[in-house]
């Protein structure tokens, strides 16, 4: 049943006032038109200026009446249908994203998957936590994935996955995500599984809801999630967080993440009519042991691979006459001391990949030294596949990017909007370059009015101030223009704003003109000119914003999408506002079309100078001159992701194929090119690393002292 439209007392009062004001103005207008004012109006607007003034005032009154009395048609049925459509589209997008990531992972690992030994564990958790929360309190086999998944969805609901670096946690999490999506597609009440990287947890005071809402727009792939829809998802408590990379949170912040997670999970649990899966957390073993207990009901451990596990995995490949498997078998047979270094799936896959080109040999060393050597050898062999860029510079650029992502952003993914002025080695290089570029362009424009020298000076000073004040490059949400989704409510609202601004501004401007033209003449000309300007600005803003639709899932396959999201909208919006607003105001007062051209020019210029695109390329030039990045950054990253196994492209984002590769390149860069980093950043990173090392070392000692199950 449709809702009845109601008219509030506020609308009635404002409507009556609008009519009263219109009648008064229409009644007293002829008395205000003295001879000299009437002559000016005739010169500006022609003999039929009365029609123009009456029409203008009538239009203003009609706008106010329509605004106050019109209602929005929005039925519950349409809203429910829209919500279900958005959910279905979101699930389809997530499925495509997880399938691509799993495919990329498996392709990088030669489509060869090692069978994981999964066991339930309680290690690293306090006895009271195990007693009060854990459903499975004894060591036992989790069985195959189907058995594990069924157990999770039926009674575990909160699961922790532990494993060594490269053990296969991310692949296991992706498999969970795809199976959970199947359940969500079949049941509209089932939560939506969203994979989120905990590396971006950088504020101990934020709530978990805030963190999820802030990170949903950047979950990756060829689509994004609008901030508006992210808020709806969090508020409705239908997100099932699949949390990867707990160990990538900075050590002082890890406990705050777990503390904030517990009340969030309790709220979600209480909001649902029946028990449903709530969370999965992945972490390396040592880092988790050094933190507080996670609010989970069971913990799963991916057991280290034994020599038998590795041999059993390679044997079928060798029997299928796969040369790399045979070479790796020979390497392990000749160097059995290498087995302790290949206790995780990543190192088996990496050695297998290297063995496609050559039979490798590694000297004696500790487990950590051998794993570092394997990773370094793999990176070196992949770098040799780069053909379009110098190898030494390519490794330096990748190392710089890895270091900045790890220590500046705490992120495992990179997109162009992540580049910020604080990444530059020289603190004032970016504002100076931006100031010079903006000053040169703006100064040449100012010189048309003020003269060349004065125009350049003013433009340079103005742009330098803006560059020094702005320490970040901000982008707006991605919007699309759609006539079918035109919001007349927004158009009406901005028309009223323009009307009010025009009336108030016209009175003020009219009083100023009154000092020159006389009180009555100044008021009339000021009111007419500024009222026209206000209404035109309101109309343009209303149309632009009314046509601008917040896509729930904007496409982000183009790396420049977020940077360009507001550029053309700003150019059209500002140029039209100044063109029509100034032009109509000037024409109403002095009967000249010059204001239209002047407004159009200044509007387009203002939009370009304030655009994040200009700011981004100024920063790119600074980083290029500092030898931190190539000028053709997108081409370089695409080349690396296409021709090597170091990077993966994820829509408009890039990520290193594995966190071990990311960490190795960041450490290598800090050792070999510290001159490209700000000293303060370098010291901060070393301090954080020492803080992280102490508890992790203690936890490692505790693990070594525990009896082997």
Buried (B, 14 or more C-beta within 10 A) or exposed (E): EEEEEEEEEEBEEBBEEBEEBBEEBBEEBEEBBEEEBBEBBEEBBEEEBBEBBEEBBEBBBEBBBBBBEEEEEEEEEEEEEEEEEBBEEBBBBBBEBBBBBBEBBBEBBBEBBBEBBBBBBBBBBEEEBBEEBBEBBEEEEBEEBEEBBEBBBEEBBBBBBBBBBBBBBBBBBBBBBBBBBEBBBEEEEBBBBBBBBBBBBEBBEBBBBBBBBBBBBBBBBBBBBBBEBBEBBBEEBBBBBBBBBBBBBBBEBBBBBBEBBBEBBEBBBEEBEEEBBBBBBBBBBBBBBBBBBBBBBBBBBBBBBEBEBBBEBBEEBBEEEBEBBBBBBEBBEEBEEBBBBBBBBBBBBBBBBBBBEEBBEBEEBEBEEBBBBBBEBBBEBBBEBBEEBEEEBBBBBBBBBBBBBBBBBBBBBBBBBBBBBEBBBEEEBBBBBBBBBBBEBBBEBBBEEBEEEEBBBBBBEBBBEBBBEBEEBEBEBBBBBEEEEBBEBBBBBBBBBBBBBBBEBBBEBBEEBBEEBBEBBBBBBBBBBBBBBBBBBBBBBBBBBBBBBBBBBBBBEBBBBBBBBBBEBBBBBBBBBBBBBBBBBBBBBBEEEEBBEBBBBBBBBBBBBBBBBBBBBBBBBBBBEBBBBBEBBBEBBBBBBEBBBBBBBBBBBBBBBBBBBBBBBBBBBBEEBEEBBBEEBBEEBEEBBEEBEEBBEEBBEBEEEEEEE
